[in-house]
Amino acid sequence: MKQSRAMSLVEAVTNVIVGYVLAIATQIVVFPWFGIETGLAEHLTIGLAFVGVSLARGYLLRRLFEAIRIRGAQ
């Protein structure tokens, strides 16, 4: 079954959102262990800094593997 480009984007966005929420929760727990004290706004900003990169990475890798799958089927 072939995945459409739109569904690849939906999957990548969902992956990034779930990752973002987990990253924020992890930062809130782990940062204090290392003596890093930040507020919620900083945690959210740090997380947002990586959202675009994560979204692009997930989408491009999905498209790459889809292209490999299609070439292998020919």
Chimera marker file (.cmm) of the C-alpha trace (Angstrom):
<marker_set name="trace">
<marker id="1" x="0.000" y="0.000" z="0.000" r="1" g="1" b="0" radius="0.5"/>
<marker id="2" x="1.327" y="3.419" z="-0.967" r="1" g="1" b="0" radius="0.5"/>
<marker id="3" x="1.200" y="6.301" z="1.482" r="1" g="1" b="0" radius="0.5"/>
<marker id="4" x="0.161" y="9.626" z="-0.012" r="1" g="1" b="0" radius="0.5"/>
<marker id="5" x="2.227" y="12.763" z="0.465" r="1" g="1" b="0" radius="0.5"/>
<marker id="6" x="-0.574" y="14.286" z="2.536" r="1" g="1" b="0" radius="0.5"/>
<marker id="7" x="-0.665" y="11.296" z="4.877" r="1" g="1" b="0" radius="0.5"/>
<marker id="8" x="3.137" y="11.417" z="5.150" r="1" g="1" b="0" radius="0.5"/>
<marker id="9" x="2.800" y="15.017" z="6.288" r="1" g="1" b="0" radius="0.5"/>
<marker id="10" x="0.022" y="14.137" z="8.757" r="1" g="1" b="0" radius="0.5"/>
<marker id="11" x="2.172" y="11.351" z="10.200" r="1" g="1" b="0" radius="0.5"/>
<marker id="12" x="5.216" y="13.622" z="10.483" r="1" g="1" b="0" radius="0.5"/>
<marker id="13" x="3.207" y="16.407" z="12.166" r="1" g="1" b="0" radius="0.5"/>
<marker id="14" x="1.671" y="13.946" z="14.638" r="1" g="1" b="0" radius="0.5"/>
<marker id="15" x="5.103" y="12.532" z="15.387" r="1" g="1" b="0" radius="0.5"/>
<marker id="16" x="6.499" y="16.018" z="16.021" r="1" g="1" b="0" radius="0.5"/>
<marker id="17" x="3.595" y="17.037" z="18.279" r="1" g="1" b="0" radius="0.5"/>
<marker id="18" x="3.925" y="13.903" z="20.404" r="1" g="1" b="0" radius="0.5"/>
<marker id="19" x="7.698" y="14.360" z="20.491" r="1" g="1" b="0" radius="0.5"/>
<marker id="20" x="7.316" y="18.014" z="21.489" r="1" g="1" b="0" radius="0.5"/>
<marker id="21" x="5.040" y="17.183" z="24.424" r="1" g="1" b="0" radius="0.5"/>
<marker id="22" x="7.405" y="14.419" z="25.571" r="1" g="1" b="0" radius="0.5"/>
<marker id="23" x="10.421" y="16.710" z="25.201" r="1" g="1" b="0" radius="0.5"/>
<marker id="24" x="8.825" y="19.419" z="27.338" r="1" g="1" b="0" radius="0.5"/>
<marker id="25" x="7.900" y="16.886" z="30.027" r="1" g="1" b="0" radius="0.5"/>
<marker id="26" x="11.406" y="15.412" z="29.917" r="1" g="1" b="0" radius="0.5"/>
<marker id="27" x="13.037" y="18.851" z="30.163" r="1" g="1" b="0" radius="0.5"/>
<marker id="28" x="10.891" y="19.730" z="33.181" r="1" g="1" b="0" radius="0.5"/>
<marker id="29" x="12.021" y="16.556" z="34.940" r="1" g="1" b="0" radius="0.5"/>
<marker id="30" x="15.658" y="16.309" z="33.780" r="1" g="1" b="0" radius="0.5"/>
<marker id="31" x="16.867" y="19.931" z="33.727" r="1" g="1" b="0" radius="0.5"/>
<marker id="32" x="16.748" y="20.301" z="37.521" r="1" g="1" b="0" radius="0.5"/>
<marker id="33" x="18.929" y="17.203" z="37.895" r="1" g="1" b="0" radius="0.5"/>
<marker id="34" x="21.670" y="19.173" z="36.120" r="1" g="1" b="0" radius="0.5"/>
<marker id="35" x="21.036" y="22.401" z="37.977" r="1" g="1" b="0" radius="0.5"/>
<marker id="36" x="19.317" y="24.027" z="35.009" r="1" g="1" b="0" radius="0.5"/>
<marker id="37" x="16.427" y="26.140" z="36.225" r="1" g="1" b="0" radius="0.5"/>
<marker id="38" x="14.063" y="27.500" z="33.579" r="1" g="1" b="0" radius="0.5"/>
<marker id="39" x="10.444" y="28.498" z="33.455" r="1" g="1" b="0" radius="0.5"/>
<marker id="40" x="7.723" y="26.988" z="31.326" r="1" g="1" b="0" radius="0.5"/>
<marker id="41" x="8.149" y="29.684" z="28.677" r="1" g="1" b="0" radius="0.5"/>
<marker id="42" x="11.805" y="28.743" z="28.220" r="1" g="1" b="0" radius="0.5"/>
<marker id="43" x="10.945" y="25.047" z="28.022" r="1" g="1" b="0" radius="0.5"/>
<marker id="44" x="8.367" y="25.761" z="25.339" r="1" g="1" b="0" radius="0.5"/>
<marker id="45" x="10.784" y="27.968" z="23.392" r="1" g="1" b="0" radius="0.5"/>
<marker id="46" x="13.585" y="25.404" z="23.524" r="1" g="1" b="0" radius="0.5"/>
<marker id="47" x="11.156" y="22.765" z="22.278" r="1" g="1" b="0" radius="0.5"/>
<marker id="48" x="9.900" y="24.985" z="19.466" r="1" g="1" b="0" radius="0.5"/>
<marker id="49" x="13.449" y="25.548" z="18.258" r="1" g="1" b="0" radius="0.5"/>
<marker id="50" x="13.544" y="21.893" z="17.203" r="1" g="1" b="0" radius="0.5"/>
<marker id="51" x="10.003" y="21.488" z="15.864" r="1" g="1" b="0" radius="0.5"/>
<marker id="52" x="10.741" y="22.660" z="12.314" r="1" g="1" b="0" radius="0.5"/>
<marker id="53" x="13.811" y="20.472" z="12.019" r="1" g="1" b="0" radius="0.5"/>
<marker id="54" x="11.953" y="17.452" z="13.391" r="1" g="1" b="0" radius="0.5"/>
<marker id="55" x="9.020" y="17.989" z="11.052" r="1" g="1" b="0" radius="0.5"/>
<marker id="56" x="11.250" y="18.298" z="7.992" r="1" g="1" b="0" radius="0.5"/>
<marker id="57" x="13.318" y="15.276" z="9.029" r="1" g="1" b="0" radius="0.5"/>
<marker id="58" x="10.280" y="13.057" z="9.559" r="1" g="1" b="0" radius="0.5"/>
<marker id="59" x="8.619" y="14.073" z="6.307" r="1" g="1" b="0" radius="0.5"/>
<marker id="60" x="11.758" y="13.782" z="4.176" r="1" g="1" b="0" radius="0.5"/>
<marker id="61" x="12.725" y="10.407" z="5.616" r="1" g="1" b="0" radius="0.5"/>
<marker id="62" x="9.206" y="9.093" z="5.048" r="1" g="1" b="0" radius="0.5"/>
<marker id="63" x="9.299" y="10.268" z="1.419" r="1" g="1" b="0" radius="0.5"/>
<marker id="64" x="12.785" y="8.769" z="0.944" r="1" g="1" b="0" radius="0.5"/>
<marker id="65" x="11.678" y="5.377" z="2.206" r="1" g="1" b="0" radius="0.5"/>
<marker id="66" x="8.511" y="5.568" z="0.107" r="1" g="1" b="0" radius="0.5"/>
<marker id="67" x="10.652" y="6.253" z="-2.984" r="1" g="1" b="0" radius="0.5"/>
<marker id="68" x="12.919" y="3.308" z="-2.100" r="1" g="1" b="0" radius="0.5"/>
<marker id="69" x="9.859" y="1.071" z="-1.686" r="1" g="1" b="0" radius="0.5"/>
<marker id="70" x="8.432" y="2.105" z="-5.049" r="1" g="1" b="0" radius="0.5"/>
<marker id="71" x="11.762" y="1.550" z="-6.855" r="1" g="1" b="0" radius="0.5"/>
<marker id="72" x="12.108" y="-1.869" z="-5.241" r="1" g="1" b="0" radius="0.5"/>
<marker id="73" x="8.646" y="-2.874" z="-6.435" r="1" g="1" b="0" radius="0.5"/>
<marker id="74" x="9.422" y="-2.106" z="-10.095" r="1" g="1" b="0" radius="0.5"/>
<link id1="1" id2="2" r="1" g="1" b="0" radius="0.2"/>
<link id1="2" id2="3" r="1" g="1" b="0" radius="0.2"/>
<link id1="3" id2="4" r="1" g="1" b="0" radius="0.2"/>
<link id1="4" id2="5" r="1" g="1" b="0" radius="0.2"/>
<link id1="5" id2="6" r="1" g="1" b="0" radius="0.2"/>
<link id1="6" id2="7" r="1" g="1" b="0" radius="0.2"/>
<link id1="7" id2="8" r="1" g="1" b="0" radius="0.2"/>
<link id1="8" id2="9" r="1" g="1" b="0" radius="0.2"/>
<link id1="9" id2="10" r="1" g="1" b="0" radius="0.2"/>
<link id1="10" id2="11" r="1" g="1" b="0" radius="0.2"/>
<link id1="11" id2="12" r="1" g="1" b="0" radius="0.2"/>
<link id1="12" id2="13" r="1" g="1" b="0" radius="0.2"/>
<link id1="13" id2="14" r="1" g="1" b="0" radius="0.2"/>
<link id1="14" id2="15" r="1" g="1" b="0" radius="0.2"/>
<link id1="15" id2="16" r="1" g="1" b="0" radius="0.2"/>
<link id1="16" id2="17" r="1" g="1" b="0" radius="0.2"/>
<link id1="17" id2="18" r="1" g="1" b="0" radius="0.2"/>
<link id1="18" id2="19" r="1" g="1" b="0" radius="0.2"/>
<link id1="19" id2="20" r="1" g="1" b="0" radius="0.2"/>
<link id1="20" id2="21" r="1" g="1" b="0" radius="0.2"/>
<link id1="21" id2="22" r="1" g="1" b="0" radius="0.2"/>
<link id1="22" id2="23" r="1" g="1" b="0" radius="0.2"/>
<link id1="23" id2="24" r="1" g="1" b="0" radius="0.2"/>
<link id1="24" id2="25" r="1" g="1" b="0" radius="0.2"/>
<link id1="25" id2="26" r="1" g="1" b="0" radius="0.2"/>
<link id1="26" id2="27" r="1" g="1" b="0" radius="0.2"/>
<link id1="27" id2="28" r="1" g="1" b="0" radius="0.2"/>
<link id1="28" id2="29" r="1" g="1" b="0" radius="0.2"/>
<link id1="29" id2="30" r="1" g="1" b="0" radius="0.2"/>
<link id1="30" id2="31" r="1" g="1" b="0" radius="0.2"/>
<link id1="31" id2="32" r="1" g="1" b="0" radius="0.2"/>
<link id1="32" id2="33" r="1" g="1" b="0" radius="0.2"/>
<link id1="33" id2="34" r="1" g="1" b="0" radius="0.2"/>
<link id1="34" id2="35" r="1" g="1" b="0" radius="0.2"/>
<link id1="35" id2="36" r="1" g="1" b="0" radius="0.2"/>
<link id1="36" id2="37" r="1" g="1" b="0" radius="0.2"/>
<link id1="37" id2="38" r="1" g="1" b="0" radius="0.2"/>
<link id1="38" id2="39" r="1" g="1" b="0" radius="0.2"/>
<link id1="39" id2="40" r="1" g="1" b="0" radius="0.2"/>
<link id1="40" id2="41" r="1" g="1" b="0" radius="0.2"/>
<link id1="41" id2="42" r="1" g="1" b="0" radius="0.2"/>
<link id1="42" id2="43" r="1" g="1" b="0" radius="0.2"/>
<link id1="43" id2="44" r="1" g="1" b="0" radius="0.2"/>
<link id1="44" id2="45" r="1" g="1" b="0" radius="0.2"/>
<link id1="45" id2="46" r="1" g="1" b="0" radius="0.2"/>
<link id1="46" id2="47" r="1" g="1" b="0" radius="0.2"/>
<link id1="47" id2="48" r="1" g="1" b="0" radius="0.2"/>
<link id1="48" id2="49" r="1" g="1" b="0" radius="0.2"/>
<link id1="49" id2="50" r="1" g="1" b="0" radius="0.2"/>
<link id1="50" id2="51" r="1" g="1" b="0" radius="0.2"/>
<link id1="51" id2="52" r="1" g="1" b="0" radius="0.2"/>
<link id1="52" id2="53" r="1" g="1" b="0" radius="0.2"/>
<link id1="53" id2="54" r="1" g="1" b="0" radius="0.2"/>
<link id1="54" id2="55" r="1" g="1" b="0" radius="0.2"/>
<link id1="55" id2="56" r="1" g="1" b="0" radius="0.2"/>
<link id1="56" id2="57" r="1" g="1" b="0" radius="0.2"/>
<link id1="57" id2="58" r="1" g="1" b="0" radius="0.2"/>
<link id1="58" id2="59" r="1" g="1" b="0" radius="0.2"/>
<link id1="59" id2="60" r="1" g="1" b="0" radius="0.2"/>
<link id1="60" id2="61" r="1" g="1" b="0" radius="0.2"/>
<link id1="61" id2="62" r="1" g="1" b="0" radius="0.2"/>
<link id1="62" id2="63" r="1" g="1" b="0" radius="0.2"/>
<link id1="63" id2="64" r="1" g="1" b="0" radius="0.2"/>
<link id1="64" id2="65" r="1" g="1" b="0" radius="0.2"/>
<link id1="65" id2="66" r="1" g="1" b="0" radius="0.2"/>
<link id1="66" id2="67" r="1" g="1" b="0" radius="0.2"/>
<link id1="67" id2="68" r="1" g="1" b="0" radius="0.2"/>
<link id1="68" id2="69" r="1" g="1" b="0" radius="0.2"/>
<link id1="69" id2="70" r="1" g="1" b="0" radius="0.2"/>
<link id1="70" id2="71" r="1" g="1" b="0" radius="0.2"/>
<link id1="71" id2="72" r="1" g="1" b="0" radius="0.2"/>
<link id1="72" id2="73" r="1" g="1" b="0" radius="0.2"/>
<link id1="73" id2="74" r="1" g="1" b="0" radius="0.2"/>
</marker_set>
